[in-house]
């Protein structure tokens, strides 16, 4: 425990909450819903393809204030120095953000037959596993979690928001063989949901360090805790995915708009809602006795028993974490292009992520890309990528928006995306 010249102690239950949200937001994340790669859009030889089956993955974590070195120590274990903690706090703004999303997808596309009498349309089916987590939090909350409170402190630990969604999806739809336009409808199988909203909360410590005052107002919702595992039945819903590619005149480029996971999930009647609103005060806490024993054997007062809340168990309807993507691609020459794009994830702490990039196509089946981006859960990022279509029988793509996340512990984002598909 921390101690200043007077009395002080650490509210461990708050630290546990912070660490849980940090883990959920920054654990391994892969998200599949990237727009169709440029090399596929440029292909004229799609018509003789019979079908294609592909595995896609896109992994991203990010924060505007917490770096990769700090996260590595938290997630995988290690010793956090006082200077390391202080450096995170020094760069923080009053309100900070962190998060990521995780998904994997196995997608089958049939180009062989016409569909509904339309020769250019084919059938598409996919299996998806999706995970999204995000949090926005006060600088004071982070300070409390990692440095504790001190005498005469007045800490604003709200407002804050933390969400976590885990669900699987089976989708069926149609795709246009000429331009890759597509639309699909999916059945969503909920796995887990957590939603914490703190509208206002403050913790004050008296000048002598012997009295704590906590005010709080917020809600916490979670799905059925008796269910576990993938597609466990704790939720059910629907989701719509769509992509539209509009070619420009004279084949100068194209404009793409994509929508993913536009829909909802209904979490079952054993889902829980906690509504908390109150003011509590604890006086006469003697901390010196706790400092005389090993940290792992300390028996702290059970503050949670004093918190005032209302409890309900009922079904909960929640929108899915929808993703909206826009891209403008323009040819500079027959072998190069530039693009501008934006991604928006409403309902999370992510800012709109803007990216600009260049692409070179030295051969008809190979593209190299470079990009710069800003926003999302993190800040600035420099990226590079490769798209390759060997022998018209395989498609391989590997790219990242944040190269620094793999080489610098001071980086605040990490991203890697890959696709491997077999053309049949």
C-alpha positions, -999 to +999 in steps of 0.1 A: +000+000+000+010+036-005+017+059+023+024+097+026+032+117+057-003+111+070-027+082+064-035+067+029-046+034+014-055+020-020-090+011-029-082-023-044-117-031-057-115+000-080-081-012-092-095-046-101-122-029-122-096-008-140-074-038-147-103-059-160-113-032-185-077-027-195-074-065-202-106-066-221-097-036-242-061-046-250-061-084-251-054-099-285-079-085-310-085-094-345-112-079-367-121-092-401-143-066-415-119-048-438-131-036-472-123-057-502-086-055-511-077-033-541-060-062-559-092-082-560-112-051-572-087-046-601-091-082-614-107-088-648-103-126-645-129-132-618-155-146-643-138-179-649-133-185-611-156-212-598-155-203-561-132-190-533-128-199-497-108-176-474-097-170-439-094-134-428-080-117-397-074-082-386-058-075-352-057-040-336-053-026-301-048+011-293-049+040-268-043+077-270-023+076-238-011+041-227+019+026-245+026-010-256+053-015-230+030-007-202+003-029-215+027-058-220+037-057-183+000-056-173-012-085-195+018-108-195+032-100-161+063-080-150+073-053-127+060-018-132+083+009-120+071+041-104+087+061-132+069+039-158+036+045-141+042+082-138+052+086-174+017+072-184+000+097-161+021+127-173+009+122-209-027+116-201-055+141-209-084+145-185-104+119-205-086+090-222-096+062-245-085+026-251-099-004-269-098-028-298-120-053-316-116-090-324-131-112-350-123-140-373-141-151-405-143-181-428-160-169-460-171-190-489-180-173-522-196-192-551-190-177-586-200-207-606-237-204-610-261-176-617-285-166-588-322-158-593-316-157-630-289-131-627-256-143-642-234-118-624-246-127-589-232-154-567-239-169-533-218-160-502-218-176-468-196-170-437-189-179-401-177-151-379-165-147-343-166-111-331-151-094-300-152-057-293-140-038-262-135-002-254-132+022-225-130+059-219-118+069-185-106+098-163-070+105-156-078+105-119-092+070-121-060+057-136-040+075-109-061+060-082-057+025-097-019+026-100-008+051-074-036+050-048-051+079-030-034+103-006-045+126+022-065+156+011-071+140-024-102+149-044-104+126-074-129+127-102-133+090-113-163+096-135-177+099-160-164+068-177-177+041-201-166+006-207-181-020-230-173-056-240-192-077-266-185-112-277-207-129-302-206-153-332-225-150-364-236-172-394-243-151-425-257-158-460-259-133-488-252-124-524-221-109-542-217-093-576-190-111-596-182-080-616-177-054-589-177-073-555-208-055-543-224-076-516-251-078-490-257-105-464-279-112-434-266-130-403-279-147-373-261-135-342-254-159-313-244-139-282-216-151-260-210-123-234-219-087-228-207-061-203-217-024-203-205-001-175-216+036-175-205+059-147-222+093-151-205+110-122-183+097-094-158+113-070-136+101-042-124+125-015-098+117+013-098+138+044-067+159+054-059+134+081-064+104+058-089+088+081-121+095+062-132+086+027-162+101+009-175+084-023-203+097-046-214+076-075-241+074-102-243+049-130-254+016-144-238-018-150-253-044-173-241-079-180-253-110-198-263-143-182-233-153-160-244-190-158-237-194-195-201-198-209-184-208-241-189-199-277-225-194-290-238-203-255-273-191-260-272-161-237-282-138-266-297-140-301-300-113-328-296-103-364-269-084-383-267-069-418-234-065-437-231-046-470-204-033-494-209-010-524-182-001-549-190+027-573-165+029-603-155+063-615-157+075-651-129+063-674-118+037-649-100+065-629-108+048-596-137+040-573-156+050-542-164+023-516-189+023-487-192-006-463-215-013-433-208-042-409-228-056-380-258-033-384-281-050-360-289-060-325-288-088-299-314-096-273-297-110-242-318-135-223-341-130-192-312-139-168-293-108-178-285-084-150-288-047-145-274-028-116-283+009-110-263+027-084-267+062-071-256+074-037-230+089-013-210+069+012-185+079+039-162+057+058-145+071+089-119+058+113-100+035+090-067+026+106-043+018+078-011+013+098-022-023+108-024-032+071+012-020+064+027-045+089+017-076+070+025-090+035+005-073+008-011-106-004-025-113+031-042-079+037-079-081+045-094-048+033-128-035+045-155-047+022-166-013+008-188-029-018-213-040+008-220-004+015-227+007-020-264+015-027-278-001-059-310-015-074-308-049-090-330-062-119-329-095-138-345-092-173-339-094-210-317-066-225-318-053-261-284-040-272-273-027-306-242-044-321-210-024-324-216-013-360-187-003-382-190+022-410-162+025-436-156+048-465-128+047-491-119+068-522-093+052-545-079+071-575-054+059-601-023+080-606-012+057-635-018+022-647+005+009-620-001+032-590-029+048-570-037+068-539-065+063-515-083+081-487-105+064-462-124+067-429-137+042-403-163+050-377-174+027-348-204+044-331-210+036-295-174+030-286-146+053-274-129+052-308-126+085-328-132+084-365-100+068-380-087+086-411-061+071-434-043+081-465-022+057-486-003+050-518-003+017-538+021+005-564+013-024-588+045-034-605+028-066-618-008-074-625-009-098-595+011-078-569+005-046-550+026-028-523+010-002-501+021+025-477-002+045-454-005+071-426-035+072-403-049+090-373-077+082-348-095+051-338-086+040-304-050+053-308-033+082-325-009+084-354+002+053-373+025+045-402+017+014-422+027-009-451+012-039-469+014-065-496-013-081-517-004-111-539-024-133-563-001-161-574-011-182-604-048-170-601-052-198-576-044-181-542-049-147-527-026-135-499-026-102-481-005-090-452-006-054-439-004-032-409-015+004-400+009+006-371+045-006-378+058+010-347+036-012-325+059-041-332+093-023-328+088+003-301+075-002-266+065+035-266+040+030-294+004+033-285-012+011-311-005-023-328-022-037-359-017-066-382-042-079-409-039-109-431-060-128-456-053-162-472-078-175-497-079-204-521-095-198-555-112-230-568 
